[in-house]
Amino acid sequence: MGSGSKTTGFQPERILPNCRTRKETPPCLAAPERLRGVTMTTPLVILLLTFALGSVAQEDQGNKSGEKIIDGVPCPRGSQPWQVALLKGSQLHCGGVLLNEQWVLTAAHCKMNEYNVHMGSVRLVGGQKIKATRSFRHPGYSTQTHANDLMLVKLNGRAKLSSSVKKVNLPSHCDPPGTMCTVSGWGTTTSPDVTFPGQLMCTDVKLISPQDCRKVYKDLLGDSMLCAGIPNSRTNACNGDSGGPLMCKGTLQGVVSWGSFPCGQPNDPGVYTQVCKYVNWIKETMRRYR
């Protein structure tokens, strides 16, 4: 887990404005055409995963550096009982969060035709696995700007609630910059090469003001997006963490959406969909399709 610093905020970095082709998994995705030639962090969409990243049965045997999620630690057992994994067959696709016995919230860019939803275990074995074949993207989701990057997934069966499987608390308000939060996921612990951990990883991050975040991401940052990180620290979400929860003071304030490439660049915060602005849509969609 990364530590905080005494700097006053995030500082923009000069990075190539266009995505470079890479042979390793996952590939870069090019920034929107309108943004090319602008000096900013790019490609900024590395967490937008639409394919399986690796066998979830494989343990992380090679990661000896202590780098988790990116610079995180194993989540204490039972600390994130609302966390789910969306699997494509037996492979990790995205994270998600349990809203109730039949509904999961995740990122819109995680959409597939069918999901195996895993919950109830910090490892991707054991626990409960429930199929899902219906999902509902936010109607305003943009594949170009990644605005409104939220999706509801309806389980084919009902989750059994327990001490290790619980519903998340939706927010009643938007938490302010400076709030300390926890992000969790089974995504890679290294970048640009991928190394998958054997269990759910957590790291603490701080909510960043839109003004400071725009110093890094310029006009890529939309009004419904939320930034979080630790200045001068590598700690962050990474590939495979998309759709997972950003928990602040016991409520769901964010869903992992995107970030810079490679993951864990100091002063490049992670970007989340700001859940407090979508509570009405979430509740109305679940009511309509119950």
C-alpha positions in Angstrom: 0.0 0.0 0.0 1.4 3.4 -0.9 1.9 6.1 1.6 0.7 9.7 1.5 2.9 12.7 0.9 3.2 16.3 1.9 2.7 17.7 -1.6 -0.3 20.0 -2.1 -1.8 18.2 -5.1 -1.3 16.3 -8.3 0.9 17.8 -11.0 0.4 17.1 -14.7 3.1 15.1 -16.6 4.2 15.4 -20.2 3.4 12.1 -21.8 3.1 11.1 -25.5 -0.4 12.2 -26.6 -1.1 9.0 -28.6 -1.3 5.3 -27.7 1.7 3.3 -28.6 1.0 -0.3 -29.9 2.1 -2.9 -27.4 2.3 -6.7 -28.0 1.7 -7.6 -24.4 -1.7 -8.1 -22.8 -3.7 -5.9 -22.5 -3.3 -3.7 -25.6 -3.5 0.1 -25.4 -6.6 1.7 -26.7 -6.2 5.0 -28.7 -7.5 8.2 -27.2 -10.4 9.8 -29.0 -9.4 11.6 -32.2 -10.4 15.0 -30.9 -7.8 14.7 -28.1 -4.8 13.6 -30.2 -1.9 16.1 -30.3 -2.9 17.5 -26.9 -0.2 17.1 -24.2 -1.8 14.9 -21.5 -1.6 11.5 -19.9 -2.6 8.8 -22.5 -4.1 6.5 -23.5 -6.1 6.9 -20.3 -8.3 4.0 -21.0 -6.2 1.1 -19.8 -8.9 -0.1 -17.3 -11.5 -0.3 -20.0 -11.3 -4.1 -20.4 -13.6 -6.1 -22.6 -11.8 -9.4 -22.5 -10.5 -11.9 -20.0 -7.1 -11.2 -18.6 -6.0 -14.6 -17.3 -6.9 -17.7 -15.4 -8.3 -16.8 -12.0 -7.1 -20.2 -10.7 -3.5 -19.2 -11.1 -1.8 -17.9 -8.0 0.7 -15.0 -8.1 3.9 -17.0 -7.7 6.2 -14.4 -9.3 5.3 -11.2 -7.4 7.9 -10.8 -4.7 8.0 -7.0 -4.6 5.0 -6.5 -2.4 3.1 -4.7 -5.2 -0.6 -5.4 -4.8 -3.7 -4.0 -6.7 -0.9 -1.5 -7.3 0.9 -1.1 -4.0 -1.9 -2.5 -2.0 -2.4 -5.3 0.6 -4.6 -8.4 0.8 -8.1 -7.4 1.9 -8.9 -8.7 5.4 -11.3 -11.6 5.2 -14.9 -10.2 5.3 -13.9 -6.6 4.9 -15.4 -6.2 1.4 -18.5 -8.6 1.5 -20.2 -6.6 -1.3 -17.3 -7.2 -3.8 -18.0 -9.5 -6.7 -16.0 -10.7 -9.7 -17.5 -10.9 -13.2 -16.0 -13.9 -14.9 -16.0 -14.9 -18.5 -16.1 -18.6 -18.1 -13.5 -19.1 -15.5 -11.5 -16.0 -16.3 -11.5 -12.6 -14.7 -13.2 -10.0 -16.7 -14.2 -7.2 -14.2 -15.1 -6.4 -10.7 -18.5 -5.3 -9.4 -20.5 -4.6 -6.3 -23.6 -6.4 -4.9 -26.6 -4.1 -4.5 -29.1 -6.7 -3.3 -29.8 -10.4 -3.8 -30.4 -10.0 -7.5 -28.5 -7.0 -8.7 -24.9 -6.1 -9.3 -23.4 -2.7 -10.2 -20.4 -2.5 -12.4 -18.8 -0.4 -15.2 -20.7 -0.2 -18.6 -17.5 -1.0 -20.5 -17.6 -4.5 -18.8 -20.6 -5.6 -20.8 -20.8 -9.2 -22.0 -23.6 -11.5 -23.2 -23.2 -13.7 -20.2 -21.5 -13.5 -16.8 -20.4 -15.9 -14.1 -20.7 -13.8 -10.9 -18.4 -14.8 -8.1 -19.0 -13.6 -4.5 -18.4 -14.6 -0.9 -14.6 -15.4 -1.0 -11.5 -13.3 -1.1 -10.1 -15.9 -3.5 -11.7 -16.6 -6.8 -12.5 -20.2 -5.7 -15.2 -21.2 -3.3 -17.9 -18.8 -2.4 -21.0 -18.4 -4.5 -21.2 -18.4 -8.3 -24.4 -17.2 -10.1 -25.0 -16.8 -13.8 -26.3 -13.6 -15.2 -27.6 -13.0 -18.8 -29.3 -9.6 -18.5 -27.4 -6.3 -18.1 -28.5 -2.7 -18.5 -26.0 0.0 -19.4 -26.7 3.6 -18.4 -28.5 5.1 -21.5 -26.0 8.0 -21.5 -22.9 5.8 -21.7 -20.4 6.9 -24.3 -17.8 4.5 -25.7 -15.7 7.5 -26.8 -15.7 9.7 -23.7 -16.6 7.0 -21.2 -19.2 9.3 -19.5 -21.8 7.5 -17.5 -19.7 4.3 -17.2 -22.2 2.3 -15.2 -24.2 -0.9 -15.8 -26.6 -3.0 -13.8 -26.4 -6.8 -14.0 -29.4 -8.9 -13.0 -28.5 -12.3 -11.5 -30.4 -15.3 -12.8 -30.7 -16.6 -9.2 -30.6 -15.0 -5.8 -27.5 -14.4 -3.8 -27.5 -15.9 -0.3 -26.7 -13.1 2.1 -24.3 -13.9 4.9 -21.3 -12.5 6.8 -19.3 -12.8 3.7 -22.0 -11.7 1.2 -23.6 -8.4 2.0 -25.4 -5.6 0.2 -23.5 -2.4 -0.3 -24.7 1.0 1.1 -25.5 3.5 -1.7 -24.6 7.1 -0.8 -27.0 9.7 0.3 -24.6 12.5 -0.6 -21.3 13.1 -2.5 -18.2 13.0 -0.3 -15.9 15.9 -0.5 -12.2 16.0 -1.7 -9.8 14.8 0.9 -12.1 11.9 2.1 -10.1 8.7 2.6 -11.5 5.7 0.7 -10.7 2.0 -0.1 -10.6 0.5 -3.6 -10.5 -3.3 -4.0 -10.1 -5.8 -6.8 -8.5 -9.0 -8.2 -6.8 -7.1 -11.0 -3.1 -7.2 -12.0 -0.6 -6.1 -9.4 2.0 -5.1 -12.0 1.9 -2.9 -15.1 2.5 -2.9 -18.1 3.1 -6.7 -17.6 0.3 -8.4 -15.9 0.6 -10.5 -12.7 -2.6 -11.7 -11.0 -2.8 -12.0 -7.2 -4.2 -15.0 -5.4 -6.8 -13.0 -3.5 -8.7 -9.8 -3.3 -6.5 -6.8 -2.8 -7.2 -3.4 -1.2 -5.5 0.0 -1.1 -6.4 3.3 0.5 -6.8 6.4 -1.7 -8.0 10.0 -1.2 -10.7 11.8 -3.2 -9.1 14.4 -5.4 -10.8 17.7 -6.4 -11.9 18.0 -10.1 -9.6 21.0 -10.4 -6.5 19.1 -9.4 -7.6 16.1 -11.5 -8.0 18.2 -14.6 -4.4 19.3 -14.3 -3.6 15.7 -15.3 -6.5 14.6 -17.5 -7.6 17.9 -19.0 -11.0 17.7 -20.8 -11.1 13.9 -20.6 -12.5 14.3 -17.1 -16.3 14.6 -17.2 -18.7 16.0 -14.7 -19.8 12.5 -13.6 -16.3 11.3 -12.9 -14.5 11.1 -9.6 -10.7 11.0 -9.1 -8.8 9.3 -6.2 -5.2 8.6 -5.4 -2.3 9.5 -3.2 0.1 12.2 -4.4 3.6 10.9 -5.2 2.4 7.3 -4.7 1.9 4.5 -7.1 -1.1 3.1 -5.3 -4.0 2.7 -7.7 -6.5 0.3 -9.3 -5.3 -1.5 -12.5 -6.3 -3.9 -15.3 -9.1 -6.2 -14.1 -10.3 -3.9 -11.3 -12.8 -2.2 -13.6 -16.3 -2.1 -12.2 -15.1 -2.6 -8.6 -16.0 -0.5 -5.6 -14.5 2.7 -4.2 -15.8 2.7 -0.6 -15.7 5.9 1.5 -16.9 5.9 5.1 -19.0 2.8 4.5 -20.8 3.9 1.3 -20.2 3.3 -2.4 -18.9 6.6 -3.8 -17.2 5.3 -7.0 -17.0 2.5 -9.5 -13.6 1.9 -11.1 -13.6 3.2 -14.7 -10.3 4.2 -16.2 -6.8 5.5 -15.7 -3.4 6.2 -17.3 -1.0 3.6 -18.8 1.0 2.0 -17.3 -1.0 1.8 -14.0 0.6 3.2 -10.9 2.3 6.3 -12.3 2.9 8.7 -9.5 0.5 11.7 -9.6 -1.9 10.0 -12.0 -5.0 9.4 -10.0 -7.5 6.7 -10.8 -10.9 7.8 -12.4 -14.2 6.4 -11.1 -17.8 6.9 -12.0 -19.3 9.0 -9.2 -22.1 6.9 -7.9 -23.8 9.6 -5.8 -25.0 11.2 -9.0 -26.7 8.0 -10.2 -28.7 6.7 -7.2 -32.0 7.6 -8.7 -31.1 5.8 -12.0 -29.9 2.7 -10.1 -33.1 2.4 -8.1 -35.5 3.2 -11.0 -33.8 0.6 -13.2 -33.9 -2.1 -10.6 -37.6 -1.3 -10.0 -38.4 -1.4 -13.7 -36.8 -4.7 -14.4 -37.5 -6.5 -11.1 
